[in-house]
Structures are given as structure tokens and as C-alpha cells.
Amino acid sequence: MSARPAISAAATAPAVFAGLVERFSQISAPDQLGLLNDTEALASVGQVPMSQFLSFAAKLPADGEPLIWSSLAHSLVNLDKALCGARDRPAFRAYARALVQRPLTLVRLGRARRRGRQY
């Protein structure tokens, strides 16, 4: 069963949103991408707080689909551009960097292990 139809309910029901965030790492990759995209779209027009989008982003598994991470990185760059001149931009940049470091760390560890290094 797809989790995507629940996003409109999540926009108005905090309990539904909390449940989706809690299960986010367990749903299918297409549904993860859909929820991220749908929530970002709703947030960009003020229907939900941007924090809802960032809550899903924070739950994306570090070993998740590279396409989803790529899409998320693109979204974070666009958010950064929208925050140009904003007082909160440095804090957002630190958050975004930490977020995208998660899958990159796994890639580095995987390469190091293939070369025989242990961490």
C-alpha cells in the first residue's frame, strides 16, 4: 500500500504526519521520493511548514536509493538559494551539509574496507 495519499492527511493531522515520519525509512523508495517531493511542494506554497519536508529528509536512510539522495541534494540547494540573505542561512547550510554527509560517509567507509582499511 502506498504511503503517498496520506500526505494530504499529514498536512492537517499531526498524528498522521508523525506516523509517516516514524515509518519513513521503512516505506518503499518510490514512496519515499513521492513523500519528499509532495511535502516540498506543499511547503513551497505554504500549505505545510518546511520543517515537515526536513523531517522526512532527516529520516532518509544513509544507504537509501542514490536517486532519492540526489533529488534531496537538489532540493536542499534550492532551499539554500531561497534563503539568500536570510539570518538563518548559515544554520540551514550546516544542517544540509550534515544531512548529505551521511550517505557520503558510507561510500567512503565502503571504499576503505575494499582497500583493507578498518575504521
C-alpha positions as CSV (number, residue, x, y, z in Angstrom):
1,M,0.0,0.0,0.0
2,S,1.3,3.4,-1.0
3,A,2.0,6.0,1.7
4,R,1.7,8.9,-0.7
5,P,-2.1,9.5,-0.4
6,A,-1.5,10.1,3.3
7,I,0.5,13.3,2.6
8,S,-2.7,15.4,2.3
9,A,-3.9,14.0,5.6
10,A,-0.5,14.6,7.1
11,A,-0.8,18.3,6.1
12,T,-3.7,18.7,8.5
13,A,-3.3,15.9,11.1
14,P,-0.1,16.0,13.2
15,A,-0.6,12.3,14.3
16,V,-0.7,11.2,10.7
17,F,2.4,13.2,9.9
18,A,4.2,11.8,13.0
19,G,3.4,8.3,11.9
20,L,4.7,8.8,8.4
21,V,7.9,10.3,9.7
22,E,8.4,7.4,12.1
23,R,7.9,4.8,9.3
24,F,9.6,6.8,6.6
25,S,12.8,4.6,6.4
26,Q,10.6,1.5,6.1
27,I,8.5,2.5,3.1
28,S,9.4,1.8,-0.5
29,A,11.8,4.0,-2.3
30,P,9.2,5.4,-4.8
31,D,7.0,6.3,-1.8
32,Q,9.9,8.0,0.0
33,L,10.7,10.1,-3.1
34,G,7.0,10.9,-3.6
35,L,6.5,12.0,0.0
36,L,9.6,14.1,-0.1
37,N,8.5,15.8,-3.4
38,D,4.9,16.2,-2.3
39,T,5.9,17.7,1.1
40,E,8.4,20.0,-0.5
41,A,5.7,21.2,-3.0
42,L,3.2,21.8,-0.2
43,A,5.8,23.6,1.9
44,S,6.9,25.8,-1.0
45,V,3.3,27.2,-1.3
46,G,2.8,27.5,2.5
47,Q,0.4,24.6,2.9
48,V,2.7,22.9,5.5
49,P,5.8,24.1,7.3
50,M,9.1,23.4,5.6
51,S,10.1,21.5,8.8
52,Q,7.8,18.7,7.6
53,F,9.9,18.3,4.5
54,L,13.1,18.4,6.6
55,S,11.7,15.8,9.0
56,F,11.3,13.3,6.1
57,A,14.7,14.3,4.8
58,A,16.3,13.5,8.2
59,K,14.8,10.0,8.2
60,L,16.1,9.1,4.7
61,P,18.4,6.0,5.3
62,A,22.0,6.7,4.7
63,D,22.1,3.7,2.5
64,G,18.9,4.7,0.7
65,E,18.5,5.0,-3.1
66,P,21.1,7.3,-4.7
67,L,18.4,8.8,-6.9
68,I,16.5,10.0,-3.8
69,W,19.6,11.4,-2.2
70,S,20.4,13.2,-5.5
71,S,16.9,14.7,-5.5
72,L,17.2,15.7,-1.9
73,A,20.5,17.4,-2.5
74,H,19.0,19.3,-5.4
75,S,16.1,20.4,-3.1
76,L,18.5,21.5,-0.4
77,V,20.4,23.6,-2.9
78,N,17.2,25.3,-4.0
79,L,16.3,25.9,-0.3
80,D,19.7,27.4,0.3
81,K,19.2,29.7,-2.7
82,A,15.8,30.8,-1.3
83,L,17.5,31.6,2.0
84,C,19.9,34.0,0.3
85,G,20.4,36.9,2.7
86,A,18.4,35.3,5.5
87,R,19.7,35.3,9.0
88,D,19.1,31.5,9.3
89,R,21.0,30.6,6.2
90,P,24.3,29.6,8.0
91,A,22.4,27.2,10.3
92,F,20.5,25.7,7.4
93,R,23.7,25.2,5.5
94,A,25.3,23.4,8.5
95,Y,22.2,21.2,8.7
96,A,22.2,20.4,5.0
97,R,25.9,19.6,5.0
98,A,25.5,17.2,7.9
99,L,22.5,15.6,6.2
100,V,24.2,14.8,2.9
101,Q,27.4,13.7,4.7
102,R,25.5,10.6,5.9
103,P,25.5,8.7,2.6
104,L,28.9,10.0,1.6
105,T,30.4,8.6,4.8
106,L,29.0,5.2,3.9
107,V,30.6,5.4,0.5
108,R,34.0,6.4,2.0
109,L,33.8,3.6,4.5
110,G,32.9,1.1,1.8
111,R,35.9,2.1,-0.4
112,A,38.2,2.0,2.6
113,R,37.0,-1.5,3.6
114,R,37.6,-2.7,0.0
115,R,41.1,-1.5,0.3
116,G,41.6,-3.4,3.6
117,R,41.4,-0.4,6.0
118,Q,39.3,-0.7,9.1
119,Y,37.5,2.1,11.0
